[in-house]
């Protein structure tokens, strides 16, 4: 059986018509655009600050927590959400340490600027580098068994506040208060979206 050349042309015309965005009346049909996969933050404040796009409670995998010595099952919400800025965060306890103490750490992602953090902590901070990002190690000897670290992000800062708890009499040596906190920050930093 032979096919007419006109049949092939008709099939092509039908296929082309099936891909058209115009209706039979000649008006264009609305085109569906791809939907965004960006997650809406759990909290958006009333300021004109950037939205907090990294949420420690949702964006730090259990494997990263465990590798840094923290127990994912200990997670508790630590959000701080006034109207003028936002800190989304969670707290974690470390696995018990043989030295007789363990850590309790908050990981807080906020939209205050790094400059604001520098100004606020200027009397007790040392500039450091975390995987190429500007950061501050914050240590105040009058606040016992405590250390902080803040890393600059495109939307503000990612902060770590850590307390040392002991399970024996006596004090924890001052040199232990910040030990390992920079390593923890280095292991979490690759998770921060690269919006810089």
N, C-alpha and C positions, 0 to 999 in steps of 0.2 A: 504494500500500500504506500503510495507516495503522498507526501504532505505538501500542501501549497505553501509557498513562501509567505503569503499573507497570514497564514495561521501562526507562524513564528513571530511575525510582527505584532499580531494581536496579543499573543501571550506576553511579550515584552511590555506592551502598552498596559496590560492588566497588572503586571508586577510593578511597573513604575507607578501606576495609579494607587496601588496598595501602600506605597511608601510616602505618598504625598501628604502634606499637612493641610491641603486645601480640601474643603468639603465640595459637594456637587454644586453648591451655589457660588463657588469661587472664593468664599471667605476662608481665611486661615483658621485652622483649629488650634486651640492652645497647646503649646508644647510643654511636656512635663520635664522639669529640670531635676537633676539629681538632688536628693536630700542630703543635708549636712550630717556628718557623723559626730560632730563636736558635741560633747556632753555639756548640758547646762549645769553650772556650779550649784552645789547644795545650798549656797547662800549668796545673794548679791546684795551689797550694801547700798545706801542711798547717796554715796559719793560719786564723783566722776573718775575715781581711780580705776585701773584696769581690773577686769574680773580675774579671780584666782583660778588658773587653769590646771594647776596640779593639786590633787587632793590626796594627801598621805593615806587617808583611810581607804581610798579606792585604788590608788595607783602604785602602791608599794606591794609587790608580790610577797607571799609568805616565804618563798625561797630566799629573797633578799634579807628579810628580817632574821630568818634563822641563821644565815651566813654571818650576819653581824652580831649574833648572840642574843637575839630577842625572841620572845615567845609570842607568836601570832595569836594564841588563845587568850593572852592577857590584854588584848586590845580594848581600850575604852575611849569614848569620844572626848576630845579636848578642844572643841571649837570655841572661838571667842569672836562674837559677831555683833559688835555695836553698829550704829548706823553709818559712822564715818570711815570705817575700814573693816576688813575681814581677815580672820585667821581661821582656816580650816585645819583641823588636826586630830591626831589620835595619840594616845599614850601607850607605852609598852614596857613590860618588865623584862629584864634580862634573865637568861637561864642562871640558876644558882652557880656561884663561882666558888672554887675551893679556897680562895683567899679569905673567905668569911664575910664577903659583902656582895651586893648585887646592885644593878642600876635600874632606876625608873626614868624613862625618857619620853618626852613629848616631841613629836615632829609636827611643826606648825608652818603652814604655807600661807603667806600673807601678802596683801597688796600695799603695805607701806613701802616707801622707796628705800633703796639701800643707803642713800644719803641721810634719810631720816634715822635709820638704824645706826649709822656711824655717829651721828650727832647725839643720839640718845645714850649710846654706850661708850662715848669717847674716853671717859675716865678709866675704863676697865677693859679696853679691847686692844687687840693686836691684829694688824692686817695680815692675812694669810692668803694662800691660794688653794682652791679645791678644784682640781682637774681643769685648770685654766680659768676658773671663775673667781672674781673677787670675793673674799670672805673675811669674817671677823671671828677670832677666838676671844670669848668674853669671860674673864675670870676676875672675881672680886673676892679677896681672901677673907672679907668680913661676912660673906655668905657661905657658911660651912657646908662642905660635902656637896658642892654645886658647881656646874660649869655650863656655859652656853656657846653656841656656834651659829653664825648666820651666813648664808650663801646668797649672793646676788642672783636674781632671776629676771626674765624679761618683764614679768608682771609685778615684781617686788622682791621678796626674800623667802627663802626656805630656812626655817630656824630649828635648832635642836636645843632643848633645855634638858639637862640631865642631873638627877640627884643620885647620890651614893647612899645606900642603906646598908648598915652592918648588922650581922646576926651574932655579935659578940660584944663584950665590954671593951671600952677604949675607943679611940678616935681613928678614923681613916686618915692615913698620911695625906697631907695637902697635895703632894705630887701625884696622887691617884685620882684627884677630882676630875681632871680633864683627860686622863690617859685613854687613848683609843677613840676619842670622840672625832678627831679628824679622819681617822680611817673609816669610821661609820659614815661620815658625811661623803667621803670619796666613793663609797659603795652605793649610796643613794643618788648621788648627783646625776649619773647617766639616765635616770628615769625622768628628770625634769625636761619638759618639752623645750626644744631648741627654737625659741621664738626671738632670740636676740638678734 
